[in-house]
Amino acid sequence: MKSSEEYKRLSVSEFTKAAKNYENDKAGIYKMCRKDYPPILAEIRNKPFETLLDAGCGTAPMISLLSEEYPNAHFTGLDLTPEMIKQAKAKNLQNTEFVVGDCENMPFEDDSFDIVINSQSFHHYPDPQAFINEVARVLKPGGMLVLRDNTGSKALMWFVNHIELPLANLAGHGDVAARTIDEVRGYCKTAGLTIEKIEQQKGFRLHLVARKNPV
């Protein structure tokens, strides 16, 4: 089994190569990530917010969409891969800040964001509990997490995590593990987040909406 740092180095290497074409027709397998944007947008709509963090923002496709729809909000993108952040900054989006950093150890103050979103990044984290703990820390009281990733039955996750992803690692991908709904439910409980919605949706998609309890 690889160490945490080995997985992170793999992810940085993978997405350094992917950054230039991440949002165009040459994106390859990363095109599938676009299916997760509409369900996240649907959760955010009709929920007033001033500050939003996209954890694992990549080249900022989600923030690009959100900044058009919410021109008065302030957006922050966090990603481990410097080249992804470079591409995001090149968009010159208004009211945005992009930071190179680790989603398991976020460089932000407590109670900073009304909303945290996370799309197809969760399975790259060696310590998913650390990420959920950080989300709970940086969310304002009453703030909301919307997370999309991949999930399935315990049997399917065993196959993915013990057969499919090790092969992906050999091919240069930084995937660590896909998590079951029960595992994610446990992470939220430990971090003190209240789950509003957690389900497996079409395409083996994990859909999570959770809140930090108000003071």
C-alpha positions in Angstrom: 0.0 0.0 0.0 1.3 3.5 -0.9 1.9 6.2 1.7 -0.2 9.3 1.8 2.6 11.4 0.2 3.0 8.8 -2.6 -0.7 9.1 -3.5 -0.5 12.9 -3.4 2.6 12.9 -5.7 0.7 10.7 -8.1 -2.3 13.0 -8.1 -0.1 16.1 -8.7 1.7 14.3 -11.6 -1.6 13.1 -13.1 -3.3 16.5 -13.0 -0.3 18.4 -14.1 -0.5 16.5 -17.3 -4.3 16.9 -17.5 -4.6 20.6 -16.7 -4.1 22.1 -20.1 -6.9 20.0 -21.7 -9.1 19.5 -18.6 -12.0 21.5 -19.9 -11.8 21.0 -23.7 -12.7 18.2 -26.1 -9.3 16.5 -25.4 -10.1 15.9 -21.7 -10.6 12.2 -22.2 -11.8 10.4 -19.0 -12.2 13.7 -17.2 -15.2 14.6 -19.3 -17.3 12.3 -17.1 -16.7 14.8 -14.2 -19.0 17.3 -15.9 -22.0 15.1 -15.1 -21.6 16.1 -11.5 -21.9 19.9 -12.0 -25.7 20.2 -12.4 -26.6 18.2 -9.2 -24.2 20.5 -7.2 -25.7 23.6 -8.8 -29.2 22.4 -8.0 -28.3 22.0 -4.3 -26.9 25.5 -4.2 -29.7 27.4 -5.9 -32.2 29.2 -3.7 -29.7 29.0 -0.8 -28.3 32.5 0.0 -24.5 32.6 0.4 -21.7 35.0 0.4 -18.6 32.8 0.4 -18.0 29.4 -1.3 -15.0 27.1 -1.3 -14.5 24.6 -4.2 -12.2 22.0 -2.5 -10.3 20.2 -5.3 -11.3 22.9 -7.8 -9.1 21.8 -10.7 -9.1 24.4 -13.4 -12.3 25.9 -11.8 -15.0 24.8 -14.1 -17.5 24.9 -11.3 -16.4 28.4 -10.1 -16.6 29.6 -13.7 -20.3 28.6 -13.8 -21.1 29.9 -10.3 -19.3 33.3 -10.7 -21.6 34.1 -13.6 -24.8 33.1 -11.7 -23.7 34.7 -8.4 -21.7 37.8 -9.3 -21.9 39.3 -5.8 -20.5 36.2 -4.0 -16.8 35.5 -3.3 -15.4 32.2 -4.5 -12.2 30.4 -3.4 -10.7 27.4 -5.2 -8.2 25.0 -3.5 -6.2 22.4 -5.3 -3.1 20.4 -4.7 -1.8 20.7 -8.2 -0.1 24.0 -9.0 -0.7 23.7 -12.8 -4.4 23.4 -12.2 -4.4 26.6 -10.1 -2.3 28.3 -12.8 -5.0 27.5 -15.4 -7.8 28.6 -13.0 -6.1 32.0 -12.4 -5.6 32.5 -16.1 -9.4 32.8 -16.4 -9.3 36.2 -14.5 -12.6 35.5 -12.9 -14.1 38.3 -10.7 -14.4 37.9 -6.9 -12.3 34.7 -6.9 -9.2 33.5 -5.1 -7.2 30.4 -6.0 -4.9 28.7 -3.6 -2.5 25.7 -4.0 -3.0 23.5 -1.0 -4.1 20.3 0.6 -7.8 19.5 1.2 -6.8 17.4 4.2 -5.1 20.4 5.8 -6.8 23.6 4.5 -5.0 27.0 4.7 -8.1 28.8 5.9 -9.5 30.2 9.1 -12.2 28.6 11.1 -15.8 29.5 10.1 -14.8 31.0 6.7 -17.3 29.6 4.2 -21.1 29.4 3.8 -20.7 26.5 1.3 -18.0 24.0 0.5 -18.4 21.9 -2.7 -16.3 18.9 -3.7 -16.7 17.2 -7.0 -14.9 14.0 -8.1 -11.9 14.7 -5.8 -12.8 12.8 -2.6 -11.5 9.5 -3.9 -8.0 11.0 -4.2 -7.7 11.7 -0.4 -5.6 9.2 1.6 -7.4 10.4 4.8 -11.0 11.2 4.0 -11.8 11.7 7.7 -9.2 14.5 7.8 -10.9 16.2 4.8 -14.4 16.0 6.3 -13.0 17.3 9.6 -11.5 20.3 7.8 -14.8 21.0 6.0 -16.5 21.1 9.4 -13.8 23.5 10.7 -13.9 26.0 7.8 -17.7 26.0 7.3 -19.6 28.8 9.1 -22.2 27.6 11.6 -25.1 26.4 9.6 -22.9 26.1 6.5 -23.4 23.4 3.9 -21.2 20.8 2.2 -22.2 19.4 -1.2 -20.1 16.4 -2.2 -20.2 14.3 -5.4 -18.0 11.2 -5.9 -18.3 7.5 -6.8 -19.8 4.8 -4.7 -21.5 1.4 -4.7 -22.1 -1.7 -2.7 -19.4 -3.1 -0.4 -18.7 -5.9 -3.0 -18.3 -3.4 -5.8 -16.1 -1.1 -3.7 -13.9 -4.0 -2.8 -13.3 -4.8 -6.5 -12.7 -1.1 -7.3 -10.4 -0.5 -4.5 -8.4 -3.8 -4.6 -8.3 -4.4 -8.4 -9.2 -1.4 -10.5 -7.5 1.4 -8.6 -4.2 -0.3 -8.1 -4.0 -0.8 -11.8 -4.9 2.9 -12.3 -2.1 3.8 -9.9 0.3 1.8 -12.1 -0.9 3.8 -15.0 -0.1 7.1 -13.2 -3.4 8.0 -11.6 -3.6 9.2 -8.0 -6.9 7.5 -7.0 -6.9 6.2 -3.5 -10.3 4.6 -2.8 -14.0 4.9 -3.4 -16.0 5.0 -0.3 -19.3 3.4 0.6 -22.3 5.4 1.8 -21.9 3.9 5.3 -18.2 5.0 5.4 -19.1 8.6 4.4 -22.0 8.6 6.9 -19.4 7.7 9.6 -17.0 10.4 8.5 -19.7 13.1 8.9 -20.8 11.8 12.3 -17.2 11.9 13.6 -16.8 15.5 12.3 -20.1 16.6 13.7 -21.8 17.3 10.4 -25.5 16.7 10.1 -26.5 14.8 7.0 -29.4 16.2 5.1 -29.1 13.9 2.1 -26.9 10.9 1.2 -27.7 8.5 -1.6 -26.3 6.6 -4.5 -27.6 8.2 -7.7 -27.4 7.1 -11.3 -24.0 6.2 -12.6 -22.8 4.9 -9.2 -22.6 8.6 -8.0 -22.4 9.4 -4.3 -24.5 12.5 -3.5 -24.0 14.1 -0.1 -25.5 17.2 1.4 -24.4 17.9 5.0 -24.5 20.9 7.4 -22.5 22.3 10.2 -24.8 22.8 13.2 -25.7 26.4 14.0 -24.2 27.8 17.2 
